[in-house]
Amino acid sequence: TKDVHAAAKFYQDWCDMEIIHTHDSDIEGQPVIWLSCPDDSNFEIVLVPGSKNGVDTAREGMRHLGFDLPDMKALKEKAALAKEAGIIHWDLQTISWPVGTVFAVKDPDGNIVEFSEGQPTAHEFKDVKNVQSGRKKQP
């Protein structure tokens, strides 16, 4: 997004979402912001600013839907199937917390769909003890 603070305010004001986590990006003053609904849903939006190195994150594939899989075995199996199908967009990779291990595909309309294992959910961000002691750990 061009301005994560403006985008976060929009989702807070119009969609009743709340900020559940932030961490630094490579642009000073523009963190990565995770938002979620205050109810029991696991729906989250992650706002990622453009990159100071000139990469247009919107065109490079940061706009996407994300699905967390139950374990690494399921993630690797789905990644292998996606490779066979020729729809890989981001290859299987492990990124520092809170991202975890991810890969992405493109749907028939060209939308990007990420699959992950190890990303914390909104509930885990709200319960710091759970983040530190659960399966999805912050290093």
Protein Blocks (a to p, Z undefined) as FASTA:
>chain_A
ZZlmlmmmmmmmmnopacfbdcddfbehiacdddddfblbfbdcddddddfklpafklno
paccddddfbfklmmmmmmmmmmnopafbdcdddddfkbpadddddfkopacdddehiac
fklmmmmmlmmmmmbdcZZ
